[in-house]
Amino acid sequence: MWLYLVRNYIYWYLRKVIKWFLRQTTKLCELQRICYAQPAGARRTLNVERSLRDSNRPQIRGLLTVLDARASDRSFYLGRSIQIPNAVSTITRVKRIDQCEYERFNNALGQCVNNIWSYMQLVEEIKTSAAIPYDCTNDVHEKSLLLLWDELMPNDRLENRVTKQWQDIGFQGDDPKTDFRGMGTLGLDNLVYFASKYTHLARQALSHSMHPIHGYAFAIVGINLTSMALGLVVDGSAKTHFYNTRNAPEYEDFNEFYCYLFWKFDKFWLDAKPKDLMEFAIHRKQFETTIRQTLENIDTVFLIDVPNDNTTDVLNR
């Protein structure tokens, strides 16, 4: 324990000395050096986030407390502004940024701040969606479920709302509502988005899942991948991907992230050629490990290239 405390003290002491030296020699604060030297994307945003979190300035720490609270407030992520311009102005004033550098610095910092707290809002939004149970008396839920069937099985009419036909697309029983208990409406949203936006890929994956030897339960695996995607976003592992996209993270971006995971898992499963579905847990763990290792690359961004039926796993920008 004491070794940890000593190491922590040395880190903070040296950091303060180095920051003071660089400020004196470059005439730029740490945030300016990051914004000017690092390219837009995860590399810059992660360093800005670290710098802000490590700040000892009371004004900065107070600002972060306010931003964190707003990002966690459901009323804000449902459309209300988190007041990013005001936050950037506060940071600029505290850091005493020279007037001639004001616009350049504000633009770069504003993009980072927007990405950081939009990501936090996204975390709260998807956690909320996962906590909403599927309700068969809710018309929105029911229409989404029926849309999933129509997108995946356009040539087969659903005979009844409760029917064994649901097992054809990978649900466990006659009524899919029981399978959404773990991921709530988030699991349904993800499946419907994949089937609607990437219909060809979704139907292709469904076809693969029906393989007599190497098949898998399409819908159940899809809900399991929702759990994986949620975990990657909540624990921050997916920040590299989301910070490297051009816009601040939103709910649709999570759907896109999920679609990539499903598309990639389908290929991963087929390449592995498992003996049966009992090996799912082993291959699921291996797949998640592969994804996490890829996300450790700070330049990673996942994209599905539909026309060419391939993906770009890592863009070196």
Disulfide bonds with the S-S distance in Angstrom:
none
